[in-house]
Structures are given as structure tokens and as C-alpha cells.
Amino acid sequence: MRELAWNRYPDMHAETVCELLARFQEWPAKGVVVAPGSNFLVLALALAANRVLDTVPSFAFYEGAARLAGTPFEAVPLGADFSLPAEALLGRMSGTPGVLFLAVPHAPTGALFPEAEVRRLAARAAETGFLLAVDEAYFQFSGTDHRALARENSSVVLLRTFSKAFGLGGIRAGYLLAAPEVAGRLQAMLPPFNLPVHTAAVLETVLGEPARASEAAARIVRERDRMVTALERHPTWKVHPSRANFFLVRTPDAEAAFAGLRAAGVLVRRQDHLPGLRGCLRVSVGTPAENDAFLGAALGLR
Ligand SMILES: *Cc1c(COP(=O)(O)O)cnc(C)c1O
């Protein structure tokens, strides 16, 4: 940090970090776009698109980005047990082309959609001029990887972030993997010099030790599974299976459950305002001590 040229502008398009990511991800460097958080890449996609298609419930910023970009937005409800509404999405993927955002694993449900269904959407995108943006914010926790699909099909772009498995939410960094011509179009939607020198320096350091993210993800997955198993004993709460670093729990009364946890010093996220999520709280997996505090409080609530 001390040696950085703080008075100089950084790379125009984070070229050094793109090269490193390209090597780390076995992807052409011209197909990598880096931004200060993958949320900026979501915004770039919304700016580039004529329509934004989403599921509901979903990661809130897909809709937020569409609103900021002034791009028409539509969302299709998830099926039973948070399944992918593939038929309804395929039906919407005609006419004016746009971008379909699909977090895999999905947020805020934690559900993992079957690869075959994602492939059907990707094939449809290629036929109709859509882009399928697979948001892999949680892929290290699910052990899934859509690079093979994105290599075969240039209508698929992948979004990834340093905010989750890398534990670097504070530095603000995310990236997009796409076919070089698609990446070039999206790069043009972002201002130049958007990755600060200090963020780039942190990325250059952590990319030298890629095993750290997978080790951290493995620890979190073990803790998640321990928490989910412990909650099976709960008399009224029902946990939804998750492949991410959080899970949803359905309670008889989200307001009371939230207040009870909060009184015990545990903060979770209410999600009961979202369609299909009545009574639901989202619990992020924390340190073993934090998770014990959560379980101690949760098992005492009704
Ligand atoms: C956390 C998260 C992101 C990451 O956003 P950043 O701007 O990179 O921090 C993107 N998509 C989803 C679904 C997320 O949960």
C-alpha cells in the first residue's frame, strides 16, 4: 500500500487485474470486465438492455438497476418450493430482446436451479438475442460453475464478486466473464478508471492465494449444514434448503422471531415483505460462536 502511486490514475479498465483474473479463471482477458462491486456490472447490463427480466423474489438490485437505467422491468414468480419458473421465463424471452438476471444459487432463497433448466434458458437466449446473466455471487458455496456454458454460448455472461467467499465486501470488487465482443460492449457502459489502485493491489495479493476463498467457503458450508441440522429440532420453524452462505427460515411470525433474536443480540434479515416469503427470515452464516448464539436463541423461540 505504501509503495502505490496514490497520485496517479489507475489502469483505465483495470487491465492488470483483468490479466490476472483471466489466468486464474482460464478466460480470455478481453472477456473480463472488472468493476467496484458486481452491482456496477448489473447496472451496466441494465443500461445496455432494452428489457430486464427477473424472478420474484430476487436480489433487489436487479430491479433497482433497471429503474436507475430507465429500462422496462418485468419479473416472473418462482414456482413451488422456490423452483425455477422455466416455462414462464421461456415464454417471456421473445419479442424485444433484453437481459435475464438469474442468481445461481438464487438469492434470497438459496435454491440451486438444475443445470439442465439453466441450459434451456441459455439456448433460448441465443435464439432470441437475449443475454442470460448468471450471477454466481455464491458459486463457491454451491460448488457450481457456469464457465463451460458461457464458453459454448456467447449469450451467457457470468457475474462474480469478491464480496462473499473471498470475504472482501469492504474493498468493492466484482467481475464479469463474457465473450470478448459482449465484454467490450459492457465495458463501454462503465466510466473509465473505476477500479482504484488500492482495490487493485488487494486483488493482486488475494489472487496469489486462490485456495483461501475455497477454504473459507468450505468452512461456511460446514457451519451452514450444522445450523440447518440443529434447526430441524425446532418445533415451528422450517428451514429451506440452501446452497449459499445463508438460509431462509419460515417462522409463524417473522416480526416476533426477529425481535426475539434481536433481544438475544442476533441480527438477521426479515424477508417476510417479499412475495411468497411470508414469515421468512434470512440468516447469514457467521463465525461458529455467532452461529451458536443464533441457535441458542432460535431454539428458545416459538
Ligand atoms: C452479494 C451479491 C452480489 C455482490 O455485489 P457486490 O456489488 O459485488 O458486492 C451480487 N449479486 C448477488 C445475488 C449478491 O447476493
The ligand as a Gaussian input file, in Angstrom:
#p B3LYP/6-31G(d) Opt

LIG

0 1
 C      -23.745000     -10.025000      -2.742000
 C      -24.298000     -10.168000      -4.084000
 C      -23.704000      -9.533000      -5.152000
 C      -22.420000      -8.781000      -4.926000
 O      -22.454000      -7.467000      -5.132000
 P      -21.096000      -6.626000      -4.980000
 O      -21.505000      -5.331000      -5.554000
 O      -20.035000      -7.333000      -5.775000
 O      -20.756000      -6.589000      -3.516000
 C      -24.229000      -9.712000      -6.421000
 N      -25.299000     -10.496000      -6.617000
 C      -25.897000     -11.153000      -5.612000
 C      -27.040000     -12.053000      -5.889000
 C      -25.414000     -10.986000      -4.318000
 O      -26.002000     -11.609000      -3.305000

